[in-house]
Amino acid sequence: MSRPTDDVKNWMHMFRWIVKLIRDEYEIDEAVLTRTAVLESDCGLMIEQIESLLATIADSFELSFPDNTLDEIIKLEELCMLAAWLKGLYKRPEFISAAFDARCRAMNAACV
């Protein structure tokens, strides 16, 4: 399900957009949704919910997450940085592997 993204102009806007999405979809208190929050243990999201979250982000921002994205991201900040990079709003995140980088670039023209 696509959501409006007109106000997302940089990685911090992306972070806020994703926080609101998690808050609204999964009724998680925003106080828990910090940059260092681990998606599963701190936020309480199950793998299926994180996959649904990725699908909504991908659909809303017209980007593609490669297979095994959940092997590369653990924290909320990592998800936001990755999504912002795939959309061309942020530099390449340092935490991703070279192989994952190549898959991302092959699927998303906006990666810089």
DRENDO-882300 format. One record per atom (N, C-alpha, C): residue number from 1; residue in one letter; atom name; x, y, z. Coordinates in Angstrom, 1 decimal, padded with zeros to 4 digits. Layout:
N
{NUM,'a','CA',{X,Y,Z}}
...
***
This chain:
112
{1,'m','N',{000.8,-001.2,000.0}}
{1,'m','CA',{000.0,000.0,000.0}}
{1,'m','C',{000.9,001.2,000.0}}
{2,'s','N',{000.7,002.1,-001.0}}
{2,'s','CA',{001.5,003.3,-001.1}}
{2,'s','C',{001.0,004.4,-000.2}}
{3,'r','N',{001.9,005.2,000.3}}
{3,'r','CA',{001.6,006.3,001.2}}
{3,'r','C',{002.2,007.6,000.6}}
{4,'p','N',{001.7,008.8,000.8}}
{4,'p','CA',{002.3,010.0,000.3}}
{4,'p','C',{003.7,010.2,000.8}}
{5,'t','N',{004.6,010.7,-000.1}}
{5,'t','CA',{006.0,010.9,000.2}}
{5,'t','C',{006.5,012.3,-000.2}}
{6,'d','N',{005.6,013.1,-000.5}}
{6,'d','CA',{006.0,014.5,-001.0}}
{6,'d','C',{006.9,015.2,-000.1}}
{7,'d','N',{006.8,015.1,001.2}}
{7,'d','CA',{007.5,015.8,002.2}}
{7,'d','C',{008.9,015.2,002.5}}
{8,'v','N',{009.2,014.1,001.9}}
{8,'v','CA',{010.5,013.4,002.2}}
{8,'v','C',{011.6,013.9,001.2}}
{9,'k','N',{012.4,014.8,001.7}}
{9,'k','CA',{013.5,015.4,000.9}}
{9,'k','C',{014.9,015.0,001.3}}
{10,'n','N',{015.1,014.4,002.5}}
{10,'n','CA',{016.4,013.9,002.9}}
{10,'n','C',{016.3,012.7,003.8}}
{11,'w','N',{017.4,012.2,004.3}}
{11,'w','CA',{017.3,011.0,005.1}}
{11,'w','C',{016.6,011.2,006.4}}
{12,'m','N',{016.7,012.3,007.0}}
{12,'m','CA',{016.0,012.6,008.3}}
{12,'m','C',{014.4,012.6,008.1}}
{13,'h','N',{014.0,013.2,006.9}}
{13,'h','CA',{012.6,013.1,006.6}}
{13,'h','C',{012.2,011.7,006.4}}
{14,'m','N',{013.0,010.9,005.7}}
{14,'m','CA',{012.7,009.5,005.5}}
{14,'m','C',{012.6,008.8,006.9}}
{15,'f','N',{013.5,009.1,007.8}}
{15,'f','CA',{013.4,008.5,009.1}}
{15,'f','C',{012.1,008.8,009.8}}
{16,'r','N',{011.7,010.0,009.8}}
{16,'r','CA',{010.4,010.4,010.4}}
{16,'r','C',{009.3,009.8,009.7}}
{17,'w','N',{009.3,009.6,008.4}}
{17,'w','CA',{008.2,009.0,007.6}}
{17,'w','C',{008.1,007.5,008.0}}
{18,'i','N',{009.2,006.9,008.2}}
{18,'i','CA',{009.2,005.4,008.5}}
{18,'i','C',{008.8,005.3,010.0}}
{19,'v','N',{009.2,006.2,010.9}}
{19,'v','CA',{008.7,006.1,012.3}}
{19,'v','C',{007.2,006.2,012.3}}
{20,'k','N',{006.6,007.2,011.6}}
{20,'k','CA',{005.2,007.4,011.5}}
{20,'k','C',{004.5,006.1,011.0}}
{21,'l','N',{005.1,005.5,010.0}}
{21,'l','CA',{004.5,004.3,009.4}}
{21,'l','C',{004.5,003.2,010.4}}
{22,'i','N',{005.6,003.0,011.1}}
{22,'i','CA',{005.6,001.9,012.1}}
{22,'i','C',{004.6,002.2,013.2}}
{23,'r','N',{004.6,003.5,013.7}}
{23,'r','CA',{003.7,003.9,014.7}}
{23,'r','C',{002.2,003.6,014.3}}
{24,'d','N',{001.9,004.0,013.1}}
{24,'d','CA',{000.5,003.9,012.7}}
{24,'d','C',{000.1,002.5,012.3}}
{25,'e','N',{001.0,001.7,011.7}}
{25,'e','CA',{000.7,000.4,011.3}}
{25,'e','C',{000.7,-000.7,012.4}}
{26,'y','N',{001.7,-000.5,013.3}}
{26,'y','CA',{001.9,-001.5,014.3}}
{26,'y','C',{001.7,-001.0,015.7}}
{27,'e','N',{001.2,000.2,015.9}}
{27,'e','CA',{000.8,000.8,017.2}}
{27,'e','C',{002.0,000.7,018.2}}
{28,'i','N',{003.2,001.0,017.7}}
{28,'i','CA',{004.3,001.0,018.6}}
{28,'i','C',{004.6,002.5,019.0}}
{29,'d','N',{004.8,002.6,020.3}}
{29,'d','CA',{005.1,003.9,020.9}}
{29,'d','C',{006.3,004.6,020.3}}
{30,'e','N',{006.2,005.8,019.9}}
{30,'e','CA',{007.3,006.5,019.2}}
{30,'e','C',{008.5,006.6,020.1}}
{31,'a','N',{008.3,006.6,021.4}}
{31,'a','CA',{009.5,006.6,022.4}}
{31,'a','C',{010.4,005.4,022.1}}
{32,'v','N',{009.9,004.3,021.6}}
{32,'v','CA',{010.7,003.1,021.4}}
{32,'v','C',{011.4,003.2,020.0}}
{33,'l','N',{010.9,004.0,019.1}}
{33,'l','CA',{011.4,004.1,017.8}}
{33,'l','C',{012.5,005.1,017.6}}
{34,'t','N',{013.6,004.8,018.3}}
{34,'t','CA',{014.9,005.6,018.2}}
{34,'t','C',{015.8,005.1,017.1}}
{35,'r','N',{016.8,005.9,016.8}}
{35,'r','CA',{017.7,005.5,015.7}}
{35,'r','C',{018.4,004.2,016.0}}
{36,'t','N',{018.7,003.9,017.2}}
{36,'t','CA',{019.4,002.6,017.5}}
{36,'t','C',{018.5,001.5,017.8}}
{37,'a','N',{017.2,001.6,017.7}}
{37,'a','CA',{016.3,000.6,018.1}}
{37,'a','C',{016.5,-000.6,017.1}}
{38,'v','N',{016.6,-001.8,017.6}}
{38,'v','CA',{016.7,-003.0,016.8}}
{38,'v','C',{015.2,-003.4,016.4}}
{39,'l','N',{015.0,-003.6,015.2}}
{39,'l','CA',{013.6,-003.7,014.6}}
{39,'l','C',{012.9,-004.9,015.3}}
{40,'e','N',{013.5,-006.0,015.5}}
{40,'e','CA',{012.8,-007.1,016.1}}
{40,'e','C',{012.8,-007.0,017.7}}
{41,'s','N',{013.9,-006.9,018.3}}
{41,'s','CA',{013.9,-007.0,019.8}}
{41,'s','C',{013.4,-005.7,020.5}}
{42,'d','N',{013.8,-004.5,020.0}}
{42,'d','CA',{013.4,-003.3,020.6}}
{42,'d','C',{012.1,-002.8,020.2}}
{43,'c','N',{011.8,-002.9,018.9}}
{43,'c','CA',{010.5,-002.5,018.4}}
{43,'c','C',{009.4,-003.5,018.5}}
{44,'g','N',{009.8,-004.8,018.6}}
{44,'g','CA',{008.9,-005.8,018.8}}
{44,'g','C',{008.2,-006.3,017.4}}
{45,'l','N',{008.9,-006.0,016.3}}
{45,'l','CA',{008.4,-006.4,015.0}}
{45,'l','C',{008.8,-007.8,014.7}}
{46,'m','N',{007.9,-008.6,014.1}}
{46,'m','CA',{008.2,-009.9,013.6}}
{46,'m','C',{008.7,-009.8,012.2}}
{47,'i','N',{009.4,-010.8,011.7}}
{47,'i','CA',{010.0,-010.8,010.4}}
{47,'i','C',{008.9,-010.5,009.3}}
{48,'e','N',{007.7,-011.0,009.4}}
{48,'e','CA',{006.7,-010.8,008.5}}
{48,'e','C',{006.3,-009.3,008.5}}
{49,'q','N',{006.3,-008.7,009.7}}
{49,'q','CA',{005.9,-007.3,009.8}}
{49,'q','C',{007.0,-006.4,009.1}}
{50,'i','N',{008.3,-006.8,009.3}}
{50,'i','CA',{009.4,-006.0,008.7}}
{50,'i','C',{009.3,-006.2,007.2}}
{51,'e','N',{009.0,-007.3,006.7}}
{51,'e','CA',{008.9,-007.6,005.3}}
{51,'e','C',{007.7,-006.7,004.7}}
{52,'s','N',{006.6,-006.6,005.4}}
{52,'s','CA',{005.5,-005.8,005.0}}
{52,'s','C',{005.9,-004.3,005.0}}
{53,'l','N',{006.7,-003.9,006.0}}
{53,'l','CA',{007.2,-002.6,006.1}}
{53,'l','C',{008.1,-002.2,004.9}}
{54,'l','N',{009.0,-003.2,004.6}}
{54,'l','CA',{009.8,-003.0,003.4}}
{54,'l','C',{009.0,-002.8,002.1}}
{55,'a','N',{007.9,-003.6,002.0}}
{55,'a','CA',{007.0,-003.6,000.8}}
{55,'a','C',{006.3,-002.2,000.7}}
{56,'t','N',{005.9,-001.7,001.9}}
{56,'t','CA',{005.2,-000.4,001.9}}
{56,'t','C',{006.2,000.7,001.5}}
{57,'i','N',{007.4,000.7,002.0}}
{57,'i','CA',{008.4,001.7,001.7}}
{57,'i','C',{008.8,001.6,000.2}}
{58,'a','N',{009.0,000.4,-000.3}}
{58,'a','CA',{009.3,000.2,-001.7}}
{58,'a','C',{008.2,000.7,-002.6}}
{59,'d','N',{007.0,000.4,-002.3}}
{59,'d','CA',{005.8,000.8,-003.1}}
{59,'d','C',{005.7,002.3,-003.0}}
{60,'s','N',{005.8,002.9,-001.9}}
{60,'s','CA',{005.6,004.4,-001.7}}
{60,'s','C',{006.7,005.2,-002.4}}
{61,'f','N',{007.9,004.7,-002.3}}
{61,'f','CA',{009.1,005.5,-002.8}}
{61,'f','C',{009.5,005.0,-004.2}}
{62,'e','N',{008.8,004.0,-004.8}}
{62,'e','CA',{009.2,003.4,-006.1}}
{62,'e','C',{010.7,003.0,-006.1}}
{63,'l','N',{011.0,002.2,-005.1}}
{63,'l','CA',{012.4,001.6,-005.1}}
{63,'l','C',{012.3,000.1,-004.8}}
{64,'s','N',{013.4,-000.6,-004.9}}
{64,'s','CA',{013.4,-002.0,-004.7}}
{64,'s','C',{014.4,-002.4,-003.7}}
{65,'f','N',{014.0,-003.3,-002.8}}
{65,'f','CA',{014.9,-003.9,-001.8}}
{65,'f','C',{015.3,-005.2,-002.3}}
{66,'p','N',{016.6,-005.5,-002.4}}
{66,'p','CA',{017.0,-006.8,-002.9}}
{66,'p','C',{016.6,-008.0,-001.9}}
{67,'d','N',{016.6,-009.2,-002.4}}
{67,'d','CA',{016.4,-010.3,-001.6}}
{67,'d','C',{017.5,-010.3,-000.5}}
{68,'n','N',{017.1,-010.8,000.7}}
{68,'n','CA',{018.0,-010.9,001.8}}
{68,'n','C',{018.4,-009.5,002.4}}
{69,'t','N',{017.5,-008.5,002.2}}
{69,'t','CA',{017.8,-007.2,002.8}}
{69,'t','C',{017.8,-007.3,004.4}}
{70,'l','N',{017.0,-008.2,004.9}}
{70,'l','CA',{017.0,-008.4,006.4}}
{70,'l','C',{018.3,-008.9,006.9}}
{71,'d','N',{019.2,-009.5,006.1}}
{71,'d','CA',{020.5,-009.9,006.5}}
{71,'d','C',{021.5,-008.7,006.6}}
{72,'e','N',{021.1,-007.5,006.0}}
{72,'e','CA',{021.9,-006.4,006.0}}
{72,'e','C',{021.5,-005.3,007.1}}
{73,'i','N',{020.2,-005.3,007.4}}
{73,'i','CA',{019.7,-004.3,008.4}}
{73,'i','C',{019.2,-004.9,009.6}}
{74,'i','N',{019.5,-004.3,010.7}}
{74,'i','CA',{019.0,-004.7,012.0}}
{74,'i','C',{018.3,-003.6,012.8}}
{75,'k','N',{018.8,-002.4,012.6}}
{75,'k','CA',{018.3,-001.3,013.4}}
{75,'k','C',{017.4,-000.4,012.5}}
{76,'l','N',{016.6,000.4,013.2}}
{76,'l','CA',{015.7,001.3,012.5}}
{76,'l','C',{016.5,002.3,011.7}}
{77,'e','N',{017.6,002.8,012.2}}
{77,'e','CA',{018.5,003.8,011.5}}
{77,'e','C',{019.0,003.2,010.3}}
{78,'e','N',{019.4,001.9,010.3}}
{78,'e','CA',{019.9,001.2,009.1}}
{78,'e','C',{018.9,001.1,008.0}}
{79,'l','N',{017.7,000.8,008.4}}
{79,'l','CA',{016.6,000.7,007.5}}
{79,'l','C',{016.4,002.1,006.8}}
{80,'c','N',{016.4,003.1,007.6}}
{80,'c','CA',{016.1,004.5,007.0}}
{80,'c','C',{017.3,004.9,006.1}}
{81,'m','N',{018.5,004.7,006.5}}
{81,'m','CA',{019.6,005.1,005.7}}
{81,'m','C',{019.6,004.3,004.4}}
{82,'l','N',{019.3,003.0,004.5}}
{82,'l','CA',{019.3,002.2,003.2}}
{82,'l','C',{018.2,002.7,002.3}}
{83,'a','N',{017.0,002.9,002.8}}
{83,'a','CA',{015.9,003.4,002.0}}
{83,'a','C',{016.2,004.7,001.4}}
{84,'a','N',{016.8,005.6,002.2}}
{84,'a','CA',{017.2,007.0,001.7}}
{84,'a','C',{018.2,006.8,000.6}}
{85,'w','N',{019.2,006.0,000.7}}
{85,'w','CA',{020.2,005.8,-000.3}}
{85,'w','C',{019.6,005.2,-001.6}}
{86,'l','N',{018.7,004.2,-001.5}}
{86,'l','CA',{018.1,003.6,-002.6}}
{86,'l','C',{017.2,004.6,-003.4}}
{87,'k','N',{016.7,005.6,-002.7}}
{87,'k','CA',{015.9,006.7,-003.3}}
{87,'k','C',{016.8,007.8,-003.8}}
{88,'g','N',{018.1,007.8,-003.5}}
{88,'g','CA',{019.0,008.9,-003.9}}
{88,'g','C',{019.0,010.1,-003.0}}
{89,'l','N',{018.6,009.9,-001.7}}
{89,'l','CA',{018.6,011.0,-000.8}}
{89,'l','C',{019.7,010.9,000.2}}
{90,'y','N',{020.6,010.0,000.1}}
{90,'y','CA',{021.7,009.8,001.1}}
{90,'y','C',{022.8,009.1,000.5}}
{91,'k','N',{024.0,009.2,001.1}}
{91,'k','CA',{025.2,008.5,000.6}}
{91,'k','C',{025.0,007.0,000.9}}
{92,'r','N',{025.9,006.2,000.3}}
{92,'r','CA',{025.9,004.8,000.5}}
{92,'r','C',{026.2,004.5,002.0}}
{93,'p','N',{025.3,003.7,002.6}}
{93,'p','CA',{025.5,003.3,004.0}}
{93,'p','C',{026.8,002.5,004.1}}
{94,'e','N',{027.6,002.7,005.1}}
{94,'e','CA',{028.9,002.0,005.3}}
{94,'e','C',{028.7,000.6,005.8}}
{95,'f','N',{027.5,000.3,006.4}}
{95,'f','CA',{027.3,-001.0,007.0}}
{95,'f','C',{027.0,-002.1,006.0}}
{96,'i','N',{026.6,-001.8,004.7}}
{96,'i','CA',{026.2,-002.8,003.8}}
{96,'i','C',{027.4,-003.5,003.1}}
{97,'s','N',{027.2,-004.7,002.7}}
{97,'s','CA',{028.3,-005.5,002.1}}
{97,'s','C',{028.4,-005.1,000.6}}
{98,'a','N',{029.6,-005.4,000.1}}
{98,'a','CA',{029.8,-005.1,-001.4}}
{98,'a','C',{028.9,-005.8,-002.3}}
{99,'a','N',{028.6,-007.0,-002.0}}
{99,'a','CA',{027.7,-007.8,-002.8}}
{99,'a','C',{026.3,-007.2,-002.8}}
{100,'f','N',{025.8,-006.8,-001.6}}
{100,'f','CA',{024.5,-006.2,-001.4}}
{100,'f','C',{024.5,-004.9,-002.1}}
{101,'d','N',{025.6,-004.1,-002.0}}
{101,'d','CA',{025.7,-002.8,-002.7}}
{101,'d','C',{025.4,-003.0,-004.2}}
{102,'a','N',{026.1,-004.0,-004.8}}
{102,'a','CA',{025.9,-004.3,-006.2}}
{102,'a','C',{024.5,-004.6,-006.6}}
{103,'r','N',{023.8,-005.4,-005.8}}
{103,'r','CA',{022.4,-005.8,-006.0}}
{103,'r','C',{021.5,-004.6,-005.9}}
{104,'c','N',{021.8,-003.7,-004.9}}
{104,'c','CA',{021.0,-002.5,-004.8}}
{104,'c','C',{021.1,-001.6,-006.0}}
{105,'r','N',{022.4,-001.4,-006.4}}
{105,'r','CA',{022.6,-000.5,-007.6}}
{105,'r','C',{022.0,-001.1,-008.9}}
{106,'a','N',{022.0,-002.4,-009.0}}
{106,'a','CA',{021.4,-003.0,-010.2}}
{106,'a','C',{019.9,-002.8,-010.2}}
{107,'m','N',{019.3,-002.7,-009.1}}
{107,'m','CA',{017.8,-002.6,-009.0}}
{107,'m','C',{017.3,-001.2,-008.9}}
{108,'n','N',{018.1,-000.2,-008.5}}
{108,'n','CA',{017.7,001.2,-008.2}}
{108,'n','C',{018.6,002.2,-008.8}}
{109,'a','N',{018.1,002.8,-009.9}}
{109,'a','CA',{018.9,003.8,-010.6}}
{109,'a','C',{019.3,005.0,-009.8}}
{110,'a','N',{018.5,005.3,-008.8}}
{110,'a','CA',{018.8,006.5,-008.0}}
{110,'a','C',{020.0,006.4,-007.0}}
{111,'c','N',{020.5,005.2,-006.8}}
{111,'c','CA',{021.6,005.0,-005.9}}
{111,'c','C',{022.8,005.7,-006.4}}
{112,'v','N',{023.4,006.5,-005.5}}
{112,'v','CA',{024.6,007.2,-006.0}}
{112,'v','C',{025.8,006.9,-005.0}}
***
